[in-house]
Amino acid sequence: MGGDTYNLRVRLFSFNGTSRYQQYDQFRVHKGDSELELKVAGAGSAGDGLKDLNTEKFSTYDDDNDGDSNRHIADEYQSGWWFKKELGTPLSNLNGVYYRPEEPRQPWHGIIWVNDESLMETKMKIRLPLV
């Protein structure tokens, strides 16, 4: 994706049959210092699950970039995502472990967006901005 700016639409599907979305008119993943850094700006009905993650670097179980020397957040939440140590728990995590509503899970673990509801399905659609 280089340093180009794209549009991003995040669509979220709950187990109760409802869906909502978040639209970002500016979405960029920049490869700075060999790490994938997030930059976003937008609005929608789903709540902004990425706004506090601007400039955060993507972390995975084998590449800890969350800035917290006392814990490894990607390993703890079993996924790769843009995690921010100051938040304590992730505000969003679309790569989290898939949990059905009846399955036990720790708070804020799973596929989440803005609240602690484990989601059934998510879609992230990226496109070039319309001119």
GUVEX-433546 format. One record per atom (N, C-alpha, C, O): residue in one letter; x, y, z. Coordinates in steps of 0.05 Angstrom, whole numbers, plus 5000, padded with zeros to 4 digits. Atoms other than C-alpha are relative to their C-alpha. Layout:
BEGIN
AXYZ ...
//
This chain:
BEGIN
M501649765000 M500050005000 M501750255000 M500750474997 G498249775002 G506150455002 G499250215019 G498650165043 G500849774984 G504451145028 G497450124989 G496750344998 D502449895012 D498151234986 D497750005020 D497649845039 T502449984983 T491551445019 T497749874986 T497249924962 Y502350155010 Y485451005009 Y497550065016 Y497650205036 N502550004984 N478150965031 N499949725013 N500749525000 L500450264986 L476550415082 L497250005011 L496350195023 R502750044989 R469650155099 R500249745016 R500849535006 V500150234981 V469149695160 V497149935005 V495650105014 R502750104995 R462749285163 R500049795021 R501649615020 L500150174976 L460948935228 L497349865001 L495249984999 F502450164998 F455848375236 F499949865027 F501749725035 S500350114973 S453248175305 S498549734998 S497249674978 F501450264999 F450547495325 F496950045002 F495449864996 N502849954998 N443747825337 N498750094974 N496350154973 G501049935026 G442947985263 G500350284991 G499750354969 T499649725008 T444648725264 T502850044987 T504649884991 S497449935012 S450149045224 S500450305001 S498450455003 R499449715000 R453549725225 R502750034985 R504149844979 Y497549955015 Y459350055189 Y501550245011 Y500450415026 Q498349764995 Q464950555197 Q501550064974 Q502749884962 Q498849915025 Q467450945137 Q502450185006 Q502150375022 Y497649834997 Y474451245134 Y500750114972 Y501349964954 D499349875025 D475751745079 D503050014996 D504050044974 Q497150015001 Q483051725096 Q501049765015 Q500749745039 F498950254988 F486351055108 F502749964987 F502949944963 R497350045011 R493750945101 R501549825019 R501549865044 V498150164985 V498550415124 V502750064989 V503349994966 H497449905009 H505450705120 H502249825011 H502249755035 K497850164991 K511750285123 K502350185009 K504050254993 G498049834988 G515850715169 G501849845018 G500849695034 D498150154984 D522150435201 D499549704998 D499849565018 S500650285006 S520149755170 S497649905015 S497249655015 E502550094986 E513749735212 E497650134986 E497850344974 L502449905013 L506649835187 L498550195019 L497350105039 E501249794983 E504050485216 E497350094989 E497050134965 L502849945007 L496550655215 L499550305001 L500450445019 K501049725000 K493551335195 K497149994989 K496749894967 V502850015008 V485951425192 V498550265007 V499450415025 A501949784994 A480351955191 A497449934987 A497349864963 G502650075011 G472951825182 G497750015020 G498050105042 A502450014984 A465951725209 A498249774992 A498649644972 G501850215006 G460251225212 G498249945023 G498350085043 S501950074980 S455050875254 S501049795020 S499749735039 A498950224983 A459550355286 A501750095023 A502449935040 G498149914980 G463750795330 G502849984989 G503349804973 D497349995012 D470950955314 D501949825014 D503149905035 G498250194988 G475050345330 G502950034993 G504649885003 L497249965008 L481450615298 L501150275008 L503550315007 K499149724995 K481751355318 K502350025019 K504150175015 D497949984980 D486051245379 D502549844993 D504449825008 L497850175008 L490650785340 L501750144978 L503650024968 N498449855020 N493351325292 N502949995009 N503650045032 T497150014998 T500951255285 T501049755015 T503449715019 E499150254987 E500950575321 E501149814979 E500349834956 K498850195017 K505050025291 K498749725003 K497949655025 F501350274999 F502249335273 F501749815015 F504249795012 S498550204983 S504148795323 S498949724994 S496549694989 T500850285002 T503948045316 T501449845022 T503049955037 Y498850164978 Y505847465362 Y503149994998 Y504549965018 D497150025003 D512847465332 D501350274993 D503750284986 D498949735005 D513748225321 D498550205018 D496550325010 D501349844979 D512048625384 D500650304995 D502950385000 N499649715006 N511049365365 N498150175016 N497650405009 D502049854985 D505949575418 D501150215019 D499650375031 G498749804983 G510950005456 G499949945030 G500850115046 D500250074972 D509749645522 D502149795006 D501949564997 S497950194994 S516049325549 S499349795021 S500749605025 N500850194979 N512248975605 N498149784991 N497649595005 R501850205010 R507348585562 R500149994970 R501050184957 H500250035029 H506348325491 H497149974993 H496049754994 I502849985004 I499348535473 I499049814978 I496949684981 A500950175022 A498848165406 A500049705009 A498249555002 D499950274990 D500947515440 D497749955021 D496449745020 E502150024979 E496147635499 E497249984987 E495549834998 Y502650015013 Y490147755452 Y499949814976 Y497949804962 Q499850215021 Q492447215402 Q499350104972 Q497849974958 S500549895027 S492347655340 S502050214993 S503550315009 G498549785010 G495848155297 G498250244997 G496050214985 W501749765002 W493148865302 W501750245009 W504050225017 W498749754990 W494949595318 W499150035029 W496850115035 F500649994972 F495149575394 F501350255012 F503550325004 K498949764987 K496250175439 K500249945030 K498149895043 K499650074972 K499250055508 K498450185019 K497550085040 E501449814982 E495850675538 E497149935004 E495850015024 L502850084998 L488950385525 L499549775020 L497349745030 G500250234981 G490249775569 G498749764986 G499949554986 T501250215016 T485349365528 T499550104972 T499350354969 P500449905027 P484349395453 P497250134996 P495250035006 L502549875007 L479049885428 L498749844976 L496249844974 S500950175022 S478449435366 S502049784996 S504449815002 N498250225007 N481348775343 N498449824981 N497149634990 L501550155020 L478548495278 L501449744993 L500449584977 N498550255004 N483747935277 N500049835025 N501549645026 G500250164975 G481847665346 G498949724996 G498049654974 V501050285000 V479846955363 V497050014996 V495650185008 Y502950025005 Y472846765338 Y498749865023 Y499249625029 Y501550124978 Y468146645397 Y497050024993 Y496150234984 R502949985001 R460746465393 R499050115027 R500450105047 P501049874976 P456346825444 P500049825025 P500449915047 E500250184978 E455546205487 E502849905010 E502949775031 E497350094992 E463146075491 E501150195021 E500950435018 P498749824981 P466846335552 P502550134988 P503950014972 R497749865009 R472046855539 R500750225020 R499050315035 Q499149794983 Q476047375576 Q498950274989 Q498650294965 P500949745010 P473548105572 P501950114979 P504350094982 W498549875022 W475748465508 W501649814983 W503249904967 H498750205018 H478247815476 H497949934979 H495549924984 G501850085022 G475347605409 G500250214978 G502050384978 I500249815022 I473447985347 I498250235010 I495850195013 I501549784986 I471348665376 I500450264985 I502350294969 W499849735012 W470049375354 W498550195019 W496150195021 V500949794982 V469049945406 V498749905025 V499050025046 N501150114975 N465249505456 N500949715003 N502249604985 D499150274994 D466348825486 D498249784989 D498249565000 E501750205014 E461448475440 E501749844980 E502949964963 S498650175019 S464647885404 S498349994974 S496049914975 L501449975026 L462747975330 L499949734985 L501749574987 M500350245016 M460247435283 M501750024974 M502949824966 E498749975025 E463347725220 E500950294996 E499550475006 T499249725007 T467248335196 T501050004971 T502049794961 K498849975027 K469348595128 K501450274999 K500350475009 M498649755004 M474549115112 M500450034970 M501749864957 K499949955028 K473949405042 K501750254995 K501150465006 I498249785006 I479449845014 I499850074971 I499749894954 R500049915028 R479150264951 R501450274997 R501850415017 L498849735006 L482450864918 L497750205004 L495450144998 P502149794997 P478751514934 P498850074972 P500150074952 L501349915025 L473651734882 L500850294995 L501050455014 V499249725007 V475652364845 V497950144986 V498250384978 
//
